Amino acid sequence: MAPLPSPSNPTVSAIYAAYEAAADTGWREHLGASLIGTECERAIWYSFRWASRARHTGRLLRLFDTGNLAEARFVADLRRIGVTVLDLDPETGRQWNLRDAGGHFGGSMDAVAIGFPEAPKAWHVCEFKTHGHKSFAKLQADGVEKSKPLHWAQMQAYMHLAGIERAFYLAVCKDTDELYQERVRHDAEAGLRILAKAERIVAAARPPTRISEDPAWWQCRFCDHHAVCHTNVEVDRHCRSCLHATPIDGGAWHCARHQVPLARREQTAGCAAHLYIPDLVPGEQIDAGEDWVSYRLKDGSEWRDGVPATIPPEIITHGPCNRCRGTTYRVGPGVGPHRAQLICTACGNGGRWLAAEHVQALEIPT
Protein backbone atom coordinates (compact mmCIF):
# COMPACT_ATOMS: atom_id res chain seq x y z
CA MET A 1 0.00 0.00 0.00
CA ALA A 2 1.39 3.37 -1.02
CA PRO A 3 2.06 5.74 1.91
CA LEU A 4 -0.43 8.55 2.38
CA PRO A 5 0.88 12.00 1.47
CA SER A 6 1.75 14.30 4.33
CA PRO A 7 -1.18 16.57 5.23
CA SER A 8 -0.80 20.12 3.98
CA ASN A 9 -1.06 23.05 6.37
CA PRO A 10 -1.98 26.01 4.16
CA THR A 11 -3.16 28.22 7.04
CA VAL A 12 -0.02 27.65 9.12
CA SER A 13 2.15 28.16 6.04
CA ALA A 14 0.32 31.42 5.28
CA ILE A 15 0.88 32.66 8.85
CA TYR A 16 4.61 31.92 8.65
CA ALA A 17 4.80 33.56 5.21
CA ALA A 18 3.11 36.68 6.60
CA TYR A 19 5.78 36.95 9.30
CA GLU A 20 8.52 36.61 6.68
CA ALA A 21 6.89 39.23 4.44
CA ALA A 22 6.67 41.70 7.33
CA ALA A 23 10.28 41.17 8.44
CA ASP A 24 12.75 44.02 8.00
CA THR A 25 16.02 43.89 6.05
CA GLY A 26 17.84 42.25 8.95
CA TRP A 27 20.24 45.20 9.16
CA ARG A 28 20.39 47.06 12.47
CA GLU A 29 21.39 50.70 12.23
CA HIS A 30 23.55 50.64 15.38
CA LEU A 31 25.79 48.14 17.10
CA GLY A 32 23.42 46.56 19.62
CA ALA A 33 24.22 45.89 23.26
CA SER A 34 22.57 42.48 22.84
CA LEU A 35 25.50 41.46 20.58
CA ILE A 36 28.44 43.00 22.44
CA GLY A 37 28.99 39.94 24.63
CA THR A 38 29.70 37.82 21.54
CA GLU A 39 33.21 36.44 21.93
CA CYS A 40 34.16 36.82 18.24
CA GLU A 41 34.74 40.50 17.46
CA ARG A 42 34.82 39.72 13.75
CA ALA A 43 31.22 38.46 13.94
CA ILE A 44 30.14 41.69 15.68
CA TRP A 45 31.96 43.76 13.03
CA TYR A 46 30.18 41.81 10.28
CA SER A 47 26.83 42.63 11.90
CA PHE A 48 27.69 46.32 12.17
CA ARG A 49 28.86 46.40 8.55
CA TRP A 50 25.78 44.48 7.28
CA ALA A 51 27.90 41.67 5.85
CA SER A 52 25.03 39.19 6.17
CA ARG A 53 21.29 39.70 6.37
CA ALA A 54 19.57 38.10 9.35
CA ARG A 55 17.03 35.99 7.47
CA HIS A 56 14.78 33.84 9.63
CA THR A 57 11.91 31.48 8.97
CA GLY A 58 8.37 32.52 9.78
CA ARG A 59 8.27 30.05 12.66
CA LEU A 60 11.40 31.57 14.22
CA LEU A 61 10.14 35.12 13.68
CA ARG A 62 6.93 34.17 15.48
CA LEU A 63 9.03 32.75 18.32
CA PHE A 64 10.86 36.09 18.61
CA ASP A 65 7.49 37.82 18.73
CA THR A 66 6.41 35.53 21.57
CA GLY A 67 9.38 36.83 23.56
CA ASN A 68 8.38 40.43 22.83
CA LEU A 69 4.80 39.79 23.89
CA ALA A 70 6.01 38.33 27.19
CA GLU A 71 7.51 41.70 28.19
CA ALA A 72 4.08 43.22 28.83
CA ARG A 73 3.23 40.34 31.16
CA PHE A 74 6.48 40.76 33.09
CA VAL A 75 5.67 44.44 33.57
CA ALA A 76 2.13 43.62 34.72
CA ASP A 77 3.46 40.99 37.15
CA LEU A 78 5.84 43.47 38.76
CA ARG A 79 3.22 46.19 39.01
CA ARG A 80 0.82 43.70 40.59
CA ILE A 81 3.16 43.37 43.60
CA GLY A 82 3.71 47.12 43.93
CA VAL A 83 6.92 47.62 41.95
CA THR A 84 7.03 50.92 40.03
CA VAL A 85 7.95 50.03 36.44
CA LEU A 86 8.73 52.56 33.73
CA ASP A 87 8.71 50.62 30.46
CA LEU A 88 8.71 53.88 28.47
CA ASP A 89 10.95 56.93 28.79
CA PRO A 90 8.75 59.70 30.28
CA GLU A 91 10.58 62.35 28.28
CA THR A 92 9.88 60.75 24.89
CA GLY A 93 6.94 58.42 25.50
CA ARG A 94 8.95 55.72 23.73
CA GLN A 95 11.12 52.78 24.72
CA TRP A 96 14.27 53.67 26.63
CA ASN A 97 17.05 54.27 24.09
CA LEU A 98 20.68 54.40 25.18
CA ARG A 99 23.76 55.31 23.11
CA ASP A 100 27.45 55.73 23.83
CA ALA A 101 29.33 59.00 23.23
CA GLY A 102 29.88 58.19 19.54
CA GLY A 103 26.25 57.30 18.96
CA HIS A 104 26.90 53.97 17.23
CA PHE A 105 26.64 51.59 20.21
CA GLY A 106 23.71 51.05 22.53
CA GLY A 107 20.26 49.57 22.70
CA SER A 108 16.76 49.74 24.12
CA MET A 109 16.15 48.78 27.74
CA ASP A 110 13.05 46.76 28.53
CA ALA A 111 12.31 48.98 31.54
CA VAL A 112 13.64 50.63 34.68
CA ALA A 113 11.99 49.93 38.04
CA ILE A 114 12.06 50.71 41.75
CA GLY A 115 10.36 49.12 44.74
CA PHE A 116 11.54 45.51 44.58
CA PRO A 117 11.04 43.66 47.89
CA GLU A 118 14.79 42.88 48.04
CA ALA A 119 15.87 46.52 47.55
CA PRO A 120 12.89 48.89 47.62
CA LYS A 121 14.90 52.13 47.31
CA ALA A 122 17.21 51.24 44.40
CA TRP A 123 16.50 51.83 40.72
CA HIS A 124 17.14 48.81 38.53
CA VAL A 125 17.63 48.25 34.82
CA CYS A 126 15.11 45.52 33.90
CA GLU A 127 15.90 42.74 31.47
CA PHE A 128 13.13 40.28 30.59
CA LYS A 129 13.88 36.98 28.84
CA THR A 130 12.11 33.75 27.88
CA HIS A 131 13.88 30.37 27.96
CA GLY A 132 13.30 26.82 26.86
CA HIS A 133 13.48 24.10 29.54
CA LYS A 134 17.16 23.21 29.02
CA SER A 135 18.31 26.83 28.96
CA PHE A 136 16.20 27.66 32.02
CA ALA A 137 17.67 24.76 34.00
CA LYS A 138 21.20 25.94 33.21
CA LEU A 139 20.23 29.48 34.23
CA GLN A 140 18.96 28.21 37.59
CA ALA A 141 22.10 26.15 38.15
CA ASP A 142 24.79 28.62 37.05
CA GLY A 143 23.30 32.11 37.12
CA VAL A 144 23.03 34.60 34.30
CA GLU A 145 26.70 35.63 34.01
CA LYS A 146 27.90 32.08 33.40
CA SER A 147 24.92 30.59 31.56
CA LYS A 148 23.97 33.63 29.45
CA PRO A 149 27.06 35.86 29.09
CA LEU A 150 25.45 37.86 26.27
CA HIS A 151 22.54 38.80 28.57
CA TRP A 152 24.96 39.70 31.37
CA ALA A 153 27.05 41.91 29.08
CA GLN A 154 23.89 43.56 27.75
CA MET A 155 22.83 44.50 31.29
CA GLN A 156 26.31 45.77 32.14
CA ALA A 157 26.24 47.99 29.06
CA TYR A 158 22.82 49.38 29.96
CA MET A 159 23.79 50.03 33.59
CA HIS A 160 26.95 51.78 32.49
CA LEU A 161 25.20 53.95 29.91
CA ALA A 162 22.22 54.74 32.17
CA GLY A 163 24.25 55.39 35.31
CA ILE A 164 22.26 52.79 37.29
CA GLU A 165 24.03 50.47 39.74
CA ARG A 166 21.70 47.46 39.67
CA ALA A 167 19.87 45.34 37.13
CA PHE A 168 16.97 42.96 37.67
CA TYR A 169 16.92 39.90 35.42
CA LEU A 170 13.50 38.26 35.24
CA ALA A 171 13.10 35.15 33.11
CA VAL A 172 10.40 32.59 32.43
CA CYS A 173 10.53 28.95 31.38
CA LYS A 174 8.25 28.68 28.36
CA ASP A 175 7.51 25.01 29.13
CA THR A 176 6.37 25.41 32.75
CA ASP A 177 5.83 29.18 33.25
CA GLU A 178 8.24 29.04 36.20
CA LEU A 179 9.97 32.36 36.90
CA TYR A 180 13.60 33.07 37.73
CA GLN A 181 15.01 36.29 39.20
CA GLU A 182 18.51 37.60 39.73
CA ARG A 183 19.83 40.99 40.84
CA VAL A 184 23.02 41.93 39.01
CA ARG A 185 25.53 44.48 40.28
CA HIS A 186 27.10 47.04 37.97
CA ASP A 187 30.71 46.05 37.29
CA ALA A 188 32.36 49.36 36.38
CA GLU A 189 35.47 47.69 34.99
CA ALA A 190 33.38 45.37 32.81
CA GLY A 191 31.30 48.32 31.63
CA LEU A 192 34.41 50.20 30.53
CA ARG A 193 35.76 47.12 28.74
CA ILE A 194 32.44 46.68 26.92
CA LEU A 195 32.36 50.30 25.75
CA ALA A 196 36.01 50.09 24.66
CA LYS A 197 35.23 46.90 22.75
CA ALA A 198 32.29 48.55 20.99
CA GLU A 199 34.35 51.62 20.12
CA ARG A 200 37.14 49.43 18.73
CA ILE A 201 34.74 47.48 16.51
CA VAL A 202 32.93 50.58 15.25
CA ALA A 203 36.22 52.29 14.35
CA ALA A 204 37.75 49.23 12.68
CA ALA A 205 38.22 49.80 8.93
CA ARG A 206 38.77 46.09 8.39
CA PRO A 207 37.36 42.97 10.08
CA PRO A 208 39.06 41.84 13.29
CA THR A 209 40.73 38.43 13.57
CA ARG A 210 38.47 35.36 13.44
CA ILE A 211 37.84 33.48 16.65
CA SER A 212 38.92 30.36 14.71
CA GLU A 213 40.27 29.60 11.25
CA ASP A 214 38.41 26.28 11.34
CA PRO A 215 34.96 26.66 9.71
CA ALA A 216 33.79 23.62 11.71
CA TRP A 217 34.59 25.30 15.05
CA TRP A 218 31.35 25.26 17.09
CA GLN A 219 31.08 29.05 17.46
CA CYS A 220 31.67 29.46 13.74
CA ARG A 221 29.17 26.79 12.70
CA PHE A 222 26.35 28.58 14.54
CA CYS A 223 27.36 32.10 13.47
CA ASP A 224 25.04 34.12 11.19
CA HIS A 225 28.11 35.19 9.21
CA HIS A 226 29.63 31.74 8.62
CA ALA A 227 29.12 31.85 4.84
CA VAL A 228 30.76 35.27 4.43
CA CYS A 229 33.59 34.54 6.83
CA HIS A 230 34.54 31.02 5.80
CA THR A 231 33.10 30.23 2.36
CA ASN A 232 33.67 33.53 0.52
CA VAL A 233 30.00 34.25 -0.21
CA GLU A 234 29.71 37.68 -1.84
CA VAL A 235 28.63 40.51 0.47
CA ASP A 236 25.81 42.76 -0.74
CA ARG A 237 26.80 46.09 -2.27
CA HIS A 238 25.79 48.91 0.07
CA CYS A 239 27.59 51.74 1.80
CA ARG A 240 28.64 49.73 4.84
CA SER A 241 30.54 47.23 2.71
CA CYS A 242 32.25 50.11 0.81
CA LEU A 243 35.72 51.37 1.62
CA HIS A 244 34.58 54.98 1.12
CA ALA A 245 32.10 54.91 4.05
CA THR A 246 33.13 55.75 7.62
CA PRO A 247 31.12 55.91 10.87
CA ILE A 248 31.42 59.35 12.49
CA ASP A 249 30.22 60.95 15.72
CA GLY A 250 26.53 61.28 16.37
CA GLY A 251 25.77 57.79 15.09
CA ALA A 252 26.19 59.09 11.53
CA TRP A 253 28.07 57.88 8.44
CA HIS A 254 30.08 59.83 5.87
CA CYS A 255 31.10 59.06 2.29
CA ALA A 256 34.66 60.14 1.43
CA ARG A 257 34.10 59.55 -2.28
CA HIS A 258 31.24 62.03 -2.65
CA GLN A 259 31.90 64.04 0.54
CA VAL A 260 28.30 63.69 1.74
CA PRO A 261 26.56 62.38 4.85
CA LEU A 262 24.84 59.03 4.47
CA ALA A 263 21.34 58.54 5.86
CA ARG A 264 19.90 55.04 6.34
CA ARG A 265 18.27 55.08 2.91
CA GLU A 266 21.50 56.01 1.13
CA GLN A 267 23.45 53.41 3.10
CA THR A 268 21.07 50.65 2.06
CA ALA A 269 20.97 51.67 -1.61
CA GLY A 270 24.69 52.33 -2.11
CA CYS A 271 25.84 53.84 -5.39
CA ALA A 272 27.69 53.00 -8.59
CA ALA A 273 31.00 54.21 -7.10
CA HIS A 274 30.92 51.39 -4.53
CA LEU A 275 34.22 49.64 -3.88
CA TYR A 276 34.36 46.69 -1.52
CA ILE A 277 36.40 46.87 1.67
CA PRO A 278 39.36 44.77 0.45
CA ASP A 279 39.06 42.21 3.26
CA LEU A 280 35.57 41.36 1.99
CA VAL A 281 37.01 40.20 -1.34
CA PRO A 282 38.52 36.67 -1.32
CA GLY A 283 41.71 37.66 -3.10
CA GLU A 284 44.91 39.72 -3.09
CA GLN A 285 44.82 43.39 -4.08
CA ILE A 286 47.21 43.91 -7.00
CA ASP A 287 46.37 47.34 -8.44
CA ALA A 288 44.06 50.30 -7.85
CA GLY A 289 42.89 53.61 -9.25
CA GLU A 290 40.51 56.34 -8.13
CA ASP A 291 37.38 54.34 -8.95
CA TRP A 292 38.59 50.74 -9.17
CA VAL A 293 40.59 48.04 -7.42
CA SER A 294 41.99 44.90 -9.06
CA TYR A 295 42.35 41.59 -7.24
CA ARG A 296 43.96 38.25 -7.91
CA LEU A 297 41.48 35.67 -6.68
CA LYS A 298 42.37 32.37 -5.03
CA ASP A 299 41.87 30.46 -8.31
CA GLY A 300 44.49 32.67 -10.00
CA SER A 301 42.02 34.75 -12.04
CA GLU A 302 41.87 38.55 -11.88
CA TRP A 303 38.79 40.55 -10.97
CA ARG A 304 38.29 44.31 -11.11
CA ASP A 305 35.94 46.02 -8.68
CA GLY A 306 34.51 49.36 -9.77
CA VAL A 307 34.69 51.48 -12.91
CA PRO A 308 37.26 50.12 -15.43
CA ALA A 309 40.41 52.24 -15.53
CA THR A 310 40.27 52.55 -19.33
CA ILE A 311 36.74 54.00 -19.40
CA PRO A 312 36.52 57.44 -17.80
CA PRO A 313 33.07 58.32 -16.44
CA GLU A 314 30.94 60.49 -18.74
CA ILE A 315 29.51 63.80 -17.53
CA ILE A 316 26.09 64.85 -18.81
CA THR A 317 23.34 67.29 -17.92
CA HIS A 318 19.86 66.10 -17.01
CA GLY A 319 16.82 67.08 -14.93
CA PRO A 320 17.34 68.55 -11.43
CA CYS A 321 18.66 66.32 -8.65
CA ASN A 322 15.96 65.54 -6.09
CA ARG A 323 18.38 66.36 -3.27
CA CYS A 324 20.29 69.50 -4.32
CA ARG A 325 18.59 70.45 -7.61
CA GLY A 326 21.89 70.25 -9.51
CA THR A 327 21.77 69.27 -13.17
CA THR A 328 25.22 67.79 -13.83
CA TYR A 329 25.69 64.05 -13.47
CA ARG A 330 28.44 61.48 -13.66
CA VAL A 331 27.44 58.32 -15.51
CA GLY A 332 28.15 55.16 -13.55
CA PRO A 333 27.74 51.51 -14.52
CA GLY A 334 24.32 49.95 -14.34
CA VAL A 335 23.09 46.94 -12.39
CA GLY A 336 20.88 44.15 -13.76
CA PRO A 337 18.42 45.50 -16.33
CA HIS A 338 19.68 49.05 -15.83
CA ARG A 339 22.32 50.10 -18.35
CA ALA A 340 23.62 53.08 -16.36
CA GLN A 341 23.16 55.18 -13.24
CA LEU A 342 23.35 58.98 -12.96
CA ILE A 343 25.21 60.32 -9.92
CA CYS A 344 24.95 64.03 -9.10
CA THR A 345 28.38 65.66 -9.27
CA ALA A 346 27.32 68.31 -6.74
CA CYS A 347 26.11 66.13 -3.86
CA GLY A 348 26.81 62.53 -4.88
CA ASN A 349 23.16 61.54 -4.89
CA GLY A 350 22.63 58.44 -7.02
CA GLY A 351 19.73 56.21 -7.84
CA ARG A 352 18.64 57.52 -11.26
CA TRP A 353 18.76 54.17 -12.98
CA LEU A 354 18.55 54.21 -16.77
CA ALA A 355 17.23 51.50 -19.05
CA ALA A 356 18.65 50.97 -22.54
CA GLU A 357 16.13 53.31 -24.22
CA HIS A 358 16.99 56.13 -21.80
CA VAL A 359 20.71 55.66 -22.41
CA GLN A 360 20.10 55.91 -26.14
CA ALA A 361 17.85 58.96 -25.80
CA LEU A 362 20.44 60.83 -23.72
CA GLU A 363 23.18 59.80 -26.22
CA ILE A 364 25.27 58.20 -23.50
CA PRO A 365 28.12 56.08 -24.93
CA THR A 366 27.86 52.38 -24.08
C-alpha positions in Angstrom: 0.0 0.0 0.0 1.4 3.4 -1.0 2.1 5.7 1.9 -0.4 8.6 2.4 0.9 12.0 1.5 1.7 14.3 4.3 -1.2 16.6 5.2 -0.8 20.1 4.0 -1.1 23.0 6.4 -2.0 26.0 4.2 -3.2 28.2 7.0 0.0 27.7 9.1 2.1 28.2 6.0 0.3 31.4 5.3 0.9 32.7 8.8 4.6 31.9 8.7 4.8 33.6 5.2 3.1 36.7 6.6 5.8 37.0 9.3 8.5 36.6 6.7 6.9 39.2 4.4 6.7 41.7 7.3 10.3 41.2 8.4 12.8 44.0 8.0 16.0 43.9 6.1 17.8 42.2 9.0 20.2 45.2 9.2 20.4 47.1 12.5 21.4 50.7 12.2 23.5 50.6 15.4 25.8 48.1 17.1 23.4 46.6 19.6 24.2 45.9 23.3 22.6 42.5 22.8 25.5 41.5 20.6 28.4 43.0 22.4 29.0 39.9 24.6 29.7 37.8 21.5 33.2 36.4 21.9 34.2 36.8 18.2 34.7 40.5 17.5 34.8 39.7 13.7 31.2 38.5 13.9 30.1 41.7 15.7 32.0 43.8 13.0 30.2 41.8 10.3 26.8 42.6 11.9 27.7 46.3 12.2 28.9 46.4 8.6 25.8 44.5 7.3 27.9 41.7 5.9 25.0 39.2 6.2 21.3 39.7 6.4 19.6 38.1 9.3 17.0 36.0 7.5 14.8 33.8 9.6 11.9 31.5 9.0 8.4 32.5 9.8 8.3 30.0 12.7 11.4 31.6 14.2 10.1 35.1 13.7 6.9 34.2 15.5 9.0 32.8 18.3 10.9 36.1 18.6 7.5 37.8 18.7 6.4 35.5 21.6 9.4 36.8 23.6 8.4 40.4 22.8 4.8 39.8 23.9 6.0 38.3 27.2 7.5 41.7 28.2 4.1 43.2 28.8 3.2 40.3 31.2 6.5 40.8 33.1 5.7 44.4 33.6 2.1 43.6 34.7 3.5 41.0 37.1 5.8 43.5 38.8 3.2 46.2 39.0 0.8 43.7 40.6 3.2 43.4 43.6 3.7 47.1 43.9 6.9 47.6 41.9 7.0 50.9 40.0 7.9 50.0 36.4 8.7 52.6 33.7 8.7 50.6 30.5 8.7 53.9 28.5 11.0 56.9 28.8 8.8 59.7 30.3 10.6 62.3 28.3 9.9 60.7 24.9 6.9 58.4 25.5 9.0 55.7 23.7 11.1 52.8 24.7 14.3 53.7 26.6 17.1 54.3 24.1 20.7 54.4 25.2 23.8 55.3 23.1 27.4 55.7 23.8 29.3 59.0 23.2 29.9 58.2 19.5 26.2 57.3 19.0 26.9 54.0 17.2 26.6 51.6 20.2 23.7 51.1 22.5 20.3 49.6 22.7 16.8 49.7 24.1 16.2 48.8 27.7 13.0 46.8 28.5 12.3 49.0 31.5 13.6 50.6 34.7 12.0 49.9 38.0 12.1 50.7 41.7 10.4 49.1 44.7 11.5 45.5 44.6 11.0 43.7 47.9 14.8 42.9 48.0 15.9 46.5 47.6 12.9 48.9 47.6 14.9 52.1 47.3 17.2 51.2 44.4 16.5 51.8 40.7 17.1 48.8 38.5 17.6 48.2 34.8 15.1 45.5 33.9 15.9 42.7 31.5 13.1 40.3 30.6 13.9 37.0 28.8 12.1 33.7 27.9 13.9 30.4 28.0 13.3 26.8 26.9 13.5 24.1 29.5 17.2 23.2 29.0 18.3 26.8 29.0 16.2 27.7 32.0 17.7 24.8 34.0 21.2 25.9 33.2 20.2 29.5 34.2 19.0 28.2 37.6 22.1 26.1 38.1 24.8 28.6 37.1 23.3 32.1 37.1 23.0 34.6 34.3 26.7 35.6 34.0 27.9 32.1 33.4 24.9 30.6 31.6 24.0 33.6 29.4 27.1 35.9 29.1 25.5 37.9 26.3 22.5 38.8 28.6 25.0 39.7 31.4 27.1 41.9 29.1 23.9 43.6 27.8 22.8 44.5 31.3 26.3 45.8 32.1 26.2 48.0 29.1 22.8 49.4 30.0 23.8 50.0 33.6 26.9 51.8 32.5 25.2 54.0 29.9 22.2 54.7 32.2 24.3 55.4 35.3 22.3 52.8 37.3 24.0 50.5 39.7 21.7 47.5 39.7 19.9 45.3 37.1 17.0 43.0 37.7 16.9 39.9 35.4 13.5 38.3 35.2 13.1 35.2 33.1 10.4 32.6 32.4 10.5 29.0 31.4 8.2 28.7 28.4 7.5 25.0 29.1 6.4 25.4 32.8 5.8 29.2 33.3 8.2 29.0 36.2 10.0 32.4 36.9 13.6 33.1 37.7 15.0 36.3 39.2 18.5 37.6 39.7 19.8 41.0 40.8 23.0 41.9 39.0 25.5 44.5 40.3 27.1 47.0 38.0 30.7 46.0 37.3 32.4 49.4 36.4 35.5 47.7 35.0 33.4 45.4 32.8 31.3 48.3 31.6 34.4 50.2 30.5 35.8 47.1 28.7 32.4 46.7 26.9 32.4 50.3 25.8 36.0 50.1 24.7 35.2 46.9 22.7 32.3 48.6 21.0 34.4 51.6 20.1 37.1 49.4 18.7 34.7 47.5 16.5 32.9 50.6 15.3 36.2 52.3 14.4 37.8 49.2 12.7 38.2 49.8 8.9 38.8 46.1 8.4 37.4 43.0 10.1 39.1 41.8 13.3 40.7 38.4 13.6 38.5 35.4 13.4 37.8 33.5 16.6 38.9 30.4 14.7 40.3 29.6 11.3 38.4 26.3 11.3 35.0 26.7 9.7 33.8 23.6 11.7 34.6 25.3 15.1 31.4 25.3 17.1 31.1 29.0 17.5 31.7 29.5 13.7 29.2 26.8 12.7 26.3 28.6 14.5 27.4 32.1 13.5 25.0 34.1 11.2 28.1 35.2 9.2 29.6 31.7 8.6 29.1 31.9 4.8 30.8 35.3 4.4 33.6 34.5 6.8 34.5 31.0 5.8 33.1 30.2 2.4 33.7 33.5 0.5 30.0 34.3 -0.2 29.7 37.7 -1.8 28.6 40.5 0.5 25.8 42.8 -0.7 26.8 46.1 -2.3 25.8 48.9 0.1 27.6 51.7 1.8 28.6 49.7 4.8 30.5 47.2 2.7 32.2 50.1 0.8 35.7 51.4 1.6 34.6 55.0 1.1 32.1 54.9 4.1 33.1 55.8 7.6 31.1 55.9 10.9 31.4 59.4 12.5 30.2 61.0 15.7 26.5 61.3 16.4 25.8 57.8 15.1 26.2 59.1 11.5 28.1 57.9 8.4 30.1 59.8 5.9 31.1 59.1 2.3 34.7 60.1 1.4 34.1 59.5 -2.3 31.2 62.0 -2.7 31.9 64.0 0.5 28.3 63.7 1.7 26.6 62.4 4.9 24.8 59.0 4.5 21.3 58.5 5.9 19.9 55.0 6.3 18.3 55.1 2.9 21.5 56.0 1.1 23.5 53.4 3.1 21.1 50.7 2.1 21.0 51.7 -1.6 24.7 52.3 -2.1 25.8 53.8 -5.4 27.7 53.0 -8.6 31.0 54.2 -7.1 30.9 51.4 -4.5 34.2 49.6 -3.9 34.4 46.7 -1.5 36.4 46.9 1.7 39.4 44.8 0.5 39.1 42.2 3.3 35.6 41.4 2.0 37.0 40.2 -1.3 38.5 36.7 -1.3 41.7 37.7 -3.1 44.9 39.7 -3.1 44.8 43.4 -4.1 47.2 43.9 -7.0 46.4 47.3 -8.4 44.1 50.3 -7.9 42.9 53.6 -9.2 40.5 56.3 -8.1 37.4 54.3 -9.0 38.6 50.7 -9.2 40.6 48.0 -7.4 42.0 44.9 -9.1 42.4 41.6 -7.2 44.0 38.2 -7.9 41.5 35.7 -6.7 42.4 32.4 -5.0 41.9 30.5 -8.3 44.5 32.7 -10.0 42.0 34.8 -12.0 41.9 38.5 -11.9 38.8 40.6 -11.0 38.3 44.3 -11.1 35.9 46.0 -8.7 34.5 49.4 -9.8 34.7 51.5 -12.9 37.3 50.1 -15.4 40.4 52.2 -15.5 40.3 52.5 -19.3 36.7 54.0 -19.4 36.5 57.4 -17.8 33.1 58.3 -16.4 30.9 60.5 -18.7 29.5 63.8 -17.5 26.1 64.9 -18.8 23.3 67.3 -17.9 19.9 66.1 -17.0 16.8 67.1 -14.9 17.3 68.5 -11.4 18.7 66.3 -8.7 16.0 65.5 -6.1 18.4 66.4 -3.3 20.3 69.5 -4.3 18.6 70.5 -7.6 21.9 70.2 -9.5 21.8 69.3 -13.2 25.2 67.8 -13.8 25.7 64.0 -13.5 28.4 61.5 -13.7 27.4 58.3 -15.5 28.2 55.2 -13.6 27.7 51.5 -14.5 24.3 50.0 -14.3 23.1 46.9 -12.4 20.9 44.2 -13.8 18.4 45.5 -16.3 19.7 49.0 -15.8 22.3 50.1 -18.3 23.6 53.1 -16.4 23.2 55.2 -13.2 23.4 59.0 -13.0 25.2 60.3 -9.9 24.9 64.0 -9.1 28.4 65.7 -9.3 27.3 68.3 -6.7 26.1 66.1 -3.9 26.8 62.5 -4.9 23.2 61.5 -4.9 22.6 58.4 -7.0 19.7 56.2 -7.8 18.6 57.5 -11.3 18.8 54.2 -13.0 18.5 54.2 -16.8 17.2 51.5 -19.0 18.6 51.0 -22.5 16.1 53.3 -24.2 17.0 56.1 -21.8 20.7 55.7 -22.4 20.1 55.9 -26.1 17.8 59.0 -25.8 20.4 60.8 -23.7 23.2 59.8 -26.2 25.3 58.2 -23.5 28.1 56.1 -24.9 27.9 52.4 -24.1 
